[in-house]
Amino acid sequence: VFLSLQLFGTIVWILVASTQVPLPLLQGWVMFVAVTAWFLSIVFLSVFLLGYANRFAVNWNQADFIFHGATFVFYFGAFLLQAATTSLHYLPRKFNSTTQERILSGREYNISIAASV
């Protein structure tokens, strides 16, 4: 489970980082969630791999449930924000401009869809 979190967290991190950031507030939260969840899952995995789990009197099932529940809530919120950014792709980058430049180019739109999923 932790390795899949690492893999998918890294993919989201890379996909969001590779796009232009037309709405920094929205996509900044997505990056924060991806990087924080990635780092915390590394820490959580290290606790088990290095044997520290046996040294602490903690209910690890409950800690695991809380960790994954919180991660789900944060990733779901990040999904909503990334999807909201993706849905604005048809808007012009500059409202007073006569050019047809969009907020997200076709490539960035596809990357943003992948990051949302």
C-alpha positions as a LaTeX table, in Angstrom:
\begin{tabular}{lrrr}
\hline
Residue & $x$ (\AA) & $y$ (\AA) & $z$ (\AA) \\
\hline
Val1 & 0.00 & 0.00 & 0.00 \\
Phe2 & 2.76 & 2.44 & 0.91 \\
Leu3 & 4.68 & 1.75 & $-2.28$ \\
Ser4 & 1.58 & 2.48 & $-4.35$ \\
Leu5 & 1.21 & 5.77 & $-2.44$ \\
Gln6 & 4.81 & 6.57 & $-3.31$ \\
Leu7 & 4.32 & 5.74 & $-6.96$ \\
Phe8 & 1.06 & 7.64 & $-7.48$ \\
Gly9 & 2.16 & 10.55 & $-5.29$ \\
Thr10 & 5.31 & 10.89 & $-7.37$ \\
Ile11 & 3.31 & 10.77 & $-10.60$ \\
Val12 & 0.95 & 13.53 & $-9.39$ \\
Trp13 & 3.94 & 15.55 & $-8.22$ \\
Ile14 & 5.62 & 15.26 & $-11.63$ \\
Leu15 & 2.45 & 15.93 & $-13.63$ \\
Val16 & 1.48 & 19.03 & $-11.68$ \\
Ala17 & 5.05 & 20.33 & $-11.67$ \\
Ser18 & 5.31 & 19.91 & $-15.45$ \\
Thr19 & 2.36 & 22.17 & $-16.22$ \\
Gln20 & 2.15 & 25.90 & $-16.44$ \\
Val21 & 0.52 & 27.22 & $-13.28$ \\
Pro22 & $-2.23$ & 29.61 & $-14.41$ \\
Leu23 & $-3.93$ & 29.52 & $-11.00$ \\
Pro24 & $-1.15$ & 29.23 & $-8.39$ \\
Leu25 & $-3.49$ & 29.13 & $-5.40$ \\
Leu26 & $-5.32$ & 26.06 & $-6.67$ \\
Gln27 & $-2.37$ & 24.13 & $-8.02$ \\
Gly28 & $-0.14$ & 25.16 & $-5.13$ \\
Trp29 & $-2.43$ & 23.25 & $-2.77$ \\
Val30 & $-2.29$ & 20.22 & $-5.09$ \\
Met31 & 1.52 & 20.29 & $-4.99$ \\
Phe32 & 1.53 & 20.73 & $-1.21$ \\
Val33 & $-0.72$ & 17.69 & $-0.74$ \\
Ala34 & 1.25 & 15.53 & $-3.17$ \\
Val35 & 4.64 & 16.40 & $-1.68$ \\
Thr36 & 3.47 & 16.20 & 1.95 \\
Ala37 & 1.70 & 12.87 & 1.49 \\
Trp38 & 4.73 & 11.50 & $-0.37$ \\
Phe39 & 7.09 & 12.57 & 2.41 \\
Leu40 & 4.86 & 11.32 & 5.25 \\
Ser41 & 4.36 & 7.95 & 3.59 \\
Ile42 & 8.17 & 7.63 & 3.30 \\
Val43 & 8.43 & 8.36 & 7.02 \\
Phe44 & 5.63 & 5.92 & 7.85 \\
Leu45 & 7.21 & 3.21 & 5.68 \\
Ser46 & 10.63 & 3.82 & 7.26 \\
Val47 & 9.15 & 3.34 & 10.75 \\
Phe48 & 8.07 & $-0.16$ & 9.74 \\
Leu49 & 11.13 & $-1.11$ & 7.70 \\
Leu50 & 13.60 & $-0.01$ & 10.38 \\
Gly51 & 11.70 & $-1.80$ & 13.16 \\
Tyr52 & 10.70 & 1.28 & 15.13 \\
Ala53 & 7.08 & 0.08 & 15.14 \\
Asn54 & 8.00 & $-2.53$ & 17.77 \\
Arg55 & 9.56 & 0.09 & 20.06 \\
Phe56 & 6.51 & 2.34 & 20.38 \\
Ala57 & 3.30 & 1.34 & 22.15 \\
Val58 & 1.01 & 2.70 & 19.44 \\
Asn59 & $-2.07$ & 1.14 & 17.93 \\
Trp60 & $-0.62$ & 0.93 & 14.41 \\
Asn61 & $-3.93$ & $-0.17$ & 12.88 \\
Gln62 & $-5.56$ & 3.01 & 14.14 \\
Ala63 & $-2.57$ & 5.13 & 13.09 \\
Asp64 & $-2.71$ & 3.56 & 9.62 \\
Phe65 & $-6.47$ & 4.21 & 9.39 \\
Ile66 & $-6.07$ & 7.84 & 10.45 \\
Phe67 & $-3.14$ & 8.40 & 8.08 \\
His68 & $-4.95$ & 6.96 & 5.07 \\
Gly69 & $-8.21$ & 8.71 & 5.99 \\
Ala70 & $-6.47$ & 12.08 & 6.21 \\
Thr71 & $-4.57$ & 11.37 & 2.98 \\
Phe72 & $-7.85$ & 10.53 & 1.26 \\
Val73 & $-9.48$ & 13.78 & 2.40 \\
Phe74 & $-6.50$ & 15.89 & 1.30 \\
Tyr75 & $-6.11$ & 14.11 & $-2.05$ \\
Phe76 & $-9.86$ & 14.42 & $-2.71$ \\
Gly77 & $-9.66$ & 18.15 & $-2.04$ \\
Ala78 & $-6.60$ & 18.38 & $-4.29$ \\
Phe79 & $-8.48$ & 16.44 & $-6.98$ \\
Leu80 & $-11.35$ & 18.93 & $-6.85$ \\
Leu81 & $-8.99$ & 21.90 & $-7.16$ \\
Gln82 & $-6.99$ & 20.32 & $-10.00$ \\
Ala83 & $-10.22$ & 19.40 & $-11.80$ \\
Ala84 & $-11.49$ & 22.97 & $-11.33$ \\
Thr85 & $-8.28$ & 24.29 & $-12.89$ \\
Thr86 & $-8.63$ & 21.82 & $-15.76$ \\
Ser87 & $-12.23$ & 22.83 & $-16.40$ \\
Leu88 & $-11.14$ & 26.44 & $-17.02$ \\
His89 & $-8.99$ & 25.49 & $-20.03$ \\
Tyr90 & $-11.29$ & 27.18 & $-22.54$ \\
Leu91 & $-10.99$ & 30.63 & $-20.92$ \\
Pro92 & $-8.63$ & 33.15 & $-22.53$ \\
Arg93 & $-5.34$ & 33.83 & $-20.75$ \\
Lys94 & $-5.84$ & 37.60 & $-21.00$ \\
Phe95 & $-9.40$ & 38.84 & $-21.10$ \\
Asn96 & $-8.58$ & 42.10 & $-22.90$ \\
Ser97 & $-6.41$ & 40.49 & $-25.57$ \\
Thr98 & $-7.46$ & 39.80 & $-29.15$ \\
Thr99 & $-5.33$ & 36.64 & $-29.34$ \\
Gln100 & $-6.90$ & 33.25 & $-28.78$ \\
Glu101 & $-4.32$ & 32.06 & $-26.26$ \\
Arg102 & $-6.00$ & 29.83 & $-23.69$ \\
Ile103 & $-5.21$ & 29.38 & $-19.98$ \\
Leu104 & $-4.08$ & 25.81 & $-20.68$ \\
Ser105 & $-2.61$ & 24.70 & $-24.00$ \\
Gly106 & $-3.65$ & 21.33 & $-25.43$ \\
Arg107 & $-0.62$ & 19.58 & $-23.93$ \\
Glu108 & $-1.10$ & 21.24 & $-20.53$ \\
Tyr109 & $-4.78$ & 20.35 & $-20.63$ \\
Asn110 & $-3.94$ & 16.68 & $-21.16$ \\
Ile111 & $-1.35$ & 16.72 & $-18.35$ \\
Ser112 & $-3.83$ & 18.43 & $-16.06$ \\
Ile113 & $-6.43$ & 15.75 & $-16.81$ \\
Ala114 & $-3.88$ & 13.05 & $-15.95$ \\
Ala115 & $-2.97$ & 14.85 & $-12.73$ \\
Ser116 & $-6.66$ & 15.09 & $-11.81$ \\
Val117 & $-7.18$ & 11.36 & $-12.31$ \\
\hline
\end{tabular}
